[in-house]
Amino acid sequence: MIEVNFLDARGTKILSLNTKEDIENFFENTVNCSSAQALVLDLMSKHYKYTLNGSEFYCHQTNINITGKTTINYSLV
């Protein structure tokens, strides 16, 4: 299970992608969602910075919990 979140300045989710299909479509099939590790590597190398609605977001935090869920957060600069 993988989740990619875009957070505002207060840490509130403004966009949350919760399925592999949503993530692939959002990043226009430029990321590998076959595994959490592959996705993290692609996001950190190809999409470290992402512009959404005119604002720049940076990939800054990745969490993998004991249930196997990987959460990747983008925050405003």
N, C-alpha and C positions, 0 to 999 in steps of 0.2 A: 504494500500500500504506500502510495506516494502522494504528497500534497505540496503544492507550490503556492505561497501566499505573497501578496503585495500589501505592505503595511504603510499606513500614513505616519506622520511625525509622532503621534501618540502611541503607535504600536497597534492601532485598530486595523483589522483586515478590511481592505477596500476591494480586493479581488482574491478569490481562492479557487485554485484549480485542483480538483480532487480525483480525477481519473486520468489514466494514461492517454486516452483519446483527447481529453480536454487540453492536456499539456502539449501533446504533439500538434494539435490544431493551433493553439495559441502561438507556439514558437514556429509555426509553419513547417513542420516536419524536419526541423534542423537539429533535433535532439534525439538521442537514443534512449527510449524508455524500456528497453528490455530488462534492465535491472536498475535498482536505486543507485548503485555505484556508477553505472554508465551515465545515468541522467545527471548526477552531481558533477561528474567530470565535464560533460558537455556544457552544462550551465555555467560552470566556473571558467571554462576556456572560451566558449563562444558567446555567452550572454551574461558575462559578469556585470555589465551595465546594460540596463534596459530602459528605454523611454516609453512611458505610458501616459497618454493624455497630456503630453508636453512636459512632464516631470521626469527627472532622471532617478532611477532606482538602482541600488547596488545589491547584489547577492551577498549577504553577510553572515548568514547563520544556517547551519544544517544540523538537524537533530535526528538521531536514529534511536528509537526507544526499544524497550525489551520485547514489545509485541511485533517488532519488525517494521513499524511505520516510520517512513522517512519524511521529514518536514523541511522544506527549503524556504527561507524567507528572504524577500527583497524589501529593502527599506529606502525611504527618501534620503538623499544626501544630507 
